C-alpha cells in the first residue's frame, strides 16, 4: 500500500501531542476543555436520546 504523507503527518502530530501530556488521557481531556473554553465558541451538549425498549419475542 502506498504511504500517505498527510496521514503520516497527522499520526506524528498526534504522537507529539500525546507525548507532551505523558499519554495521560485525563490530561488530554482537561487540555481539550481548556482549548474549547479559550476558543470562545459555544460547546454544544446534545440532548440525551430516549431509550427504546425492544420486545424480543422470537
RAMO-V192166 format. One record per residue. N is the residue number from 0. OMEGA is omega in whole degrees, -180 to 180 (NA if undefined). Layout:
{{N OMEGA} {N OMEGA}}
//
This chain:
{{0 -179} {1 178} {2 179} {3 -175} {4 179} {5 178} {6 178} {7 179} {8 177} {9 179} {10 179} {11 179} {12 179} {13 179} {14 179} {15 179} {16 180} {17 180} {18 -179} {19 179} {20 178} {21 177} {22 -179} {23 -176} {24 176} {25 178} {26 178} {27 -180} {28 178} {29 179} {30 179} {31 178} {32 180} {33 179} {34 179} {35 -180} {36 -179} {37 -177} {38 179} {39 177} {40 179} {41 177} {42 -176} {43 175} {44 -180} {45 177} {46 178} {47 178} {48 177} {49 178} {50 179} {51 -179} {52 -178} {53 176} {54 178} {55 180} {56 -179} {57 NA}}
//
